[in-house]
Amino acid sequence: MSEKIIKLAIAGVGNCASSLVQGINFYRHVTERSDLVPGLMHNSIDGYLPSSIVPVAAFDIDKRKVGKSLDLAIFAEPNCTLVFEDNIVEGLGQGVPVFRGPTLDGMANIMQHHPENRAFRESNADPVDVVEALRKSGAHVLVNYMPVGSEKATQFYAQCALEAGVAFVNCMPAFIASTKRWADKFYAASLPIVGDDIKSQIGATIVHRVLADLFAQRGVELGSTYQLNVGGNTDFLNMHDGEARLSSKRVSKTEAVTSQIPGGIAADKIHVGPSDYVPHLGDQKRCFIDMSGYYFGRASVSLRLELHVEDSPNSAGVAIDAIRCAKLALDRGIGGPLTSIASYTMKHPPEQYRDVEAREKTEAFIRGELER
Ligand SMILES: NC(=O)c1ccc[n+]([C@@H]2O[C@H](COP(=O)([O-])OP(=O)(O)OC[C@H]3O[C@@H](n4cnc5c(N)ncnc54)[C@H](O)[C@@H]3O)[C@@H](O)[C@H]2O)c1
């Protein structure tokens, strides 16, 4: 049997990447025989453990990260997420180069000019040949963490993955896995793709979806609903740039909820979105959900919920499974979008299921009973 190693390349060494690399280290002692480990959705995915993931290359554009090794870059400003593991061990990030990627549309206007350290500081080094760097690194999977609104940069990294023969996991809301054009390219190249836009472990999206599903299962008509989110990390600062960069994020977050409402809901009765940048919150995110509906005899019910999370570990706890499933598909020679794990781990997958169904399909995929 071949060794269970997943060589991982990372595009965008921001807060989510930091939590992911910290987590690979934090959970390195987990074995097939470990009891249920708090924080993980799976200890092992067909033999792939958290420690099977070995970072081999990374790409960024910020001068505080480019040229550093990954174990240092993940703690460089403007990253501000929780440090839960500073013991990054050899082979799990130490000595892994952060290459200069091309900037393209990765830097919003606000990220160039904002006075605070939370903004990006563009490196003046020349970009590397990303396809060549991926090939040399031997990466199996490239995970994409571009800022919201980076359509061109995301397409660029997806194309590099295709050319370098690497599976792609798209954690942000530029639509790649969920579009026919890109899905066909990954089918043709026999390379797996999981996307788009990561659905956190216990985040605003999954909570809102589960509640919308609960209303439907109990015969309650959802009359109106909104979801507002505030946070103080670079993701929220970037989304403060203006509506132009936000459109795909709004679509992704809104469809994640409307897909769980059987009869649908009028567009003017639902409002879902990132709402404001509150600097002192750092990587803490606050989410406010409001739902109003009607049940028996058209009596009314309303619900108001406030969720507080640390944003980036919340996404990394999900990405760690998407990455392992992408490698599993690579081993099995399956190319194109992986619909089961995408529906489980992404807000805007090629096919939306109820979350319980998505979990069942993912387990069937892992057991090899479902092709994708
Ligand atoms: N819970 C979550 O945190 C969560 C959930 C769902 C989706 N996402 C999405 O994941 C993405 C990453 O989030 P984050 O919090 O890590 O963001 P971040 O702002 O902390 O990190 C983005 C990184 O990308 C780098 N970058 C910008 N342009 C680049 C380019 N062209 N090439 C290489 N690097 C480039 C930046 O320098 C920065 O280091 C965002 O789009 C976010 O919306 C996050």
The ligand as an SDF file (V2000), in Angstrom:
LIG
                    3D

 44 48  0  0  0  0  0  0  0  0999 V2000
  -14.6160   31.2040    8.2710 N   0  0  0  0  0  0  0  0  0  0  0  0
  -13.8370   31.7680    7.3690 C   0  0  0  0  0  0  0  0  0  0  0  0
  -12.8470   32.3340    7.7390 O   0  0  0  0  0  0  0  0  0  0  0  0
  -14.2050   31.6590    5.9130 C   0  0  0  0  0  0  0  0  0  0  0  0
  -15.3760   30.9950    5.5630 C   0  0  0  0  0  0  0  0  0  0  0  0
  -15.7200   30.9240    4.2150 C   0  0  0  0  0  0  0  0  0  0  0  0
  -14.9160   31.4900    3.2500 C   0  0  0  0  0  0  0  0  0  0  0  0
  -13.7910   32.1490    3.6070 N   0  0  0  0  0  0  0  0  0  0  0  0
  -13.0080   32.7780    2.5410 C   0  0  0  0  0  0  0  0  0  0  0  0
  -11.6840   32.2820    2.4710 O   0  0  0  0  0  0  0  0  0  0  0  0
  -10.8410   33.2890    1.9110 C   0  0  0  0  0  0  0  0  0  0  0  0
   -9.6160   33.4360    2.7790 C   0  0  0  0  0  0  0  0  0  0  0  0
   -9.9870   33.9820    4.0360 O   0  0  0  0  0  0  0  0  0  0  0  0
   -8.8860   34.5100    5.0600 P   0  0  0  0  0  0  0  0  0  0  0  0
   -9.6200   34.9020    6.2880 O   0  0  0  0  0  0  0  0  0  0  0  0
   -7.7410   33.5660    5.1600 O   0  0  0  0  0  0  0  0  0  0  0  0
   -8.4090   35.8290    4.2780 O   0  0  0  0  0  0  0  0  0  0  0  0
   -7.0960   36.6970    4.5450 P   0  0  0  0  0  0  0  0  0  0  0  0
   -7.3860   38.0610    4.0630 O   0  0  0  0  0  0  0  0  0  0  0  0
   -6.6270   36.5030    5.9370 O   0  0  0  0  0  0  0  0  0  0  0  0
   -6.0060   36.0070    3.5720 O   0  0  0  0  0  0  0  0  0  0  0  0
   -5.9330   36.1960    2.2060 C   0  0  0  0  0  0  0  0  0  0  0  0
   -4.4600   36.0720    1.8120 C   0  0  0  0  0  0  0  0  0  0  0  0
   -4.3600   36.0820    0.3860 O   0  0  0  0  0  0  0  0  0  0  0  0
   -3.2150   36.8330    0.0340 C   0  0  0  0  0  0  0  0  0  0  0  0
   -3.3630   37.2080   -1.3800 N   0  0  0  0  0  0  0  0  0  0  0  0
   -4.0760   38.2210   -1.9280 C   0  0  0  0  0  0  0  0  0  0  0  0
   -3.9660   38.1710   -3.2900 N   0  0  0  0  0  0  0  0  0  0  0  0
   -3.1540   37.1300   -3.5760 C   0  0  0  0  0  0  0  0  0  0  0  0
   -2.6610   36.5870   -4.8020 C   0  0  0  0  0  0  0  0  0  0  0  0
   -2.9790   37.1130   -5.9880 N   0  0  0  0  0  0  0  0  0  0  0  0
   -1.8510   35.4990   -4.7360 N   0  0  0  0  0  0  0  0  0  0  0  0
   -1.5080   34.9500   -3.5270 C   0  0  0  0  0  0  0  0  0  0  0  0
   -1.9310   35.4450   -2.3500 N   0  0  0  0  0  0  0  0  0  0  0  0
   -2.7570   36.5110   -2.3710 C   0  0  0  0  0  0  0  0  0  0  0  0
   -3.1970   37.9620    1.0440 C   0  0  0  0  0  0  0  0  0  0  0  0
   -1.9380   38.5950    1.1390 O   0  0  0  0  0  0  0  0  0  0  0  0
   -3.5830   37.2190    2.3120 C   0  0  0  0  0  0  0  0  0  0  0  0
   -2.4360   36.6890    2.9480 O   0  0  0  0  0  0  0  0  0  0  0  0
  -11.7030   34.5670    1.8130 C   0  0  0  0  0  0  0  0  0  0  0  0
  -12.1840   34.7200    0.5160 O   0  0  0  0  0  0  0  0  0  0  0  0
  -12.8280   34.2630    2.7640 C   0  0  0  0  0  0  0  0  0  0  0  0
  -14.0310   34.9610    2.4610 O   0  0  0  0  0  0  0  0  0  0  0  0
  -13.4160   32.2410    4.9190 C   0  0  0  0  0  0  0  0  0  0  0  0
  1  2  1  0
  2  3  2  0
  2  4  1  0
  4  5  1  0
  4 44  2  0
  5  6  2  0
  6  7  1  0
  7  8  2  0
  8  9  1  0
  8 44  1  0
  9 10  1  0
  9 42  1  0
 10 11  1  0
 11 12  1  0
 11 40  1  0
 12 13  1  0
 13 14  1  0
 14 15  2  0
 14 16  1  0
 14 17  1  0
 17 18  1  0
 18 19  2  0
 18 20  1  0
 18 21  1  0
 21 22  1  0
 22 23  1  0
 23 24  1  0
 23 38  1  0
 24 25  1  0
 25 26  1  0
 25 36  1  0
 26 27  1  0
 26 35  1  0
 27 28  2  0
 28 29  1  0
 29 30  1  0
 29 35  2  0
 30 31  1  0
 30 32  2  0
 32 33  1  0
 33 34  2  0
 34 35  1  0
 36 37  1  0
 36 38  1  0
 38 39  1  0
 40 41  1  0
 40 42  1  0
 42 43  1  0
M  CHG  2   8   1  16  -1
M  END
$$$$
